[in-house]
C-alpha cells in the first residue's frame, strides 16, 4: 500500500451507497452490479467479524435506497417502483419524482470495511510502500515469477501479482494501454437545521443524500482527468446547490462541516477490468 493507511484514496469516503445499478432493459452492467450487490451482502452476513464494526454496530446501515427517476420503470425483482406519493411516504420527506426503492440497500463506511478485510492472519500488510515497476524474472522454474521494484530501493519477488491501484496502473508499462480515466469526486457533510428531519433512507438522483444522525452526507462532484484530492469550498457549494435542487424540502446549514475528495479510475462501460494484463506489443503485431 503506497499510502499511510488502507483505503487512503477514494475509498476513504466516510459513507458510500450500497445498491445495485439497474437499467430499463437488462444489460451486462446491470447483471454485474446485481451480482456484486448480492456478493457484498453475502460477505457481510456470512464472514465472521464482518457484519459488525469494532463498536458492535452493523457495518451496513440497511435503511433502503430511493433512486429518483424521471419516468416510471417497469416492475422488477431487484426494486419496487414507486410513485412520487409513495416515495414521499417511504422517505418521510416531500419528493416530486417517481422512484425505485431498493429495500435491501443502504450505506456503509468503505474505508472501514477495507481495513476489516485486510485484518486477517493470512494478510501481510506493508504501508507507505509504493511500487515503481515490476518485471518477469524470466525463469519459469522459479516459484517467484515477478520482481517488484519499491520506492525505497528494495526489491520483492512473488509468484502472483494482482494490480489493484486504480489510476496508478497508467504508470506501469504493462497496463499503460488500459482505457482508464481519472475522475475526481468530492462529497460534503452538512448539519440539519433545527426542526428539519432527515429522510429515513438514502436518496439517490443527480446528487445523493445519506442520512447520518443529525447530519447528511451529500455528493458528489465529478471531474474527469483531475487527479488532486484537495477539498474545495466551491465543490461544497455545488453539492449544496445539487441537494437543494433535488430535495427542496430538506433544510441544512449553508456551511459544510467536513468533506472528502478522491480520484477514481473509471472505464468506458463502467465495468471493472479483470483478468490477465494484455501484452499490447503482441496484440499490435498479431492484429
PyMOL commands that set and color helices and strands:
alter all, ss='L'
color gray80, all
select helices_A, chain A and resi 10-12+28-46+84-91+110-118+166-171+173-175+233-246+280-286
alter helices_A, ss='H'
color red, helices_A
select strands_A, chain A and resi 16-18+65-69+80-82+98-102+106-108+131-136+146-150+155-158+181-191+202-204+208-212+215-219+223-224+258-266
alter strands_A, ss='S'
color yellow, strands_A
deselect
rebuild
show_as cartoon
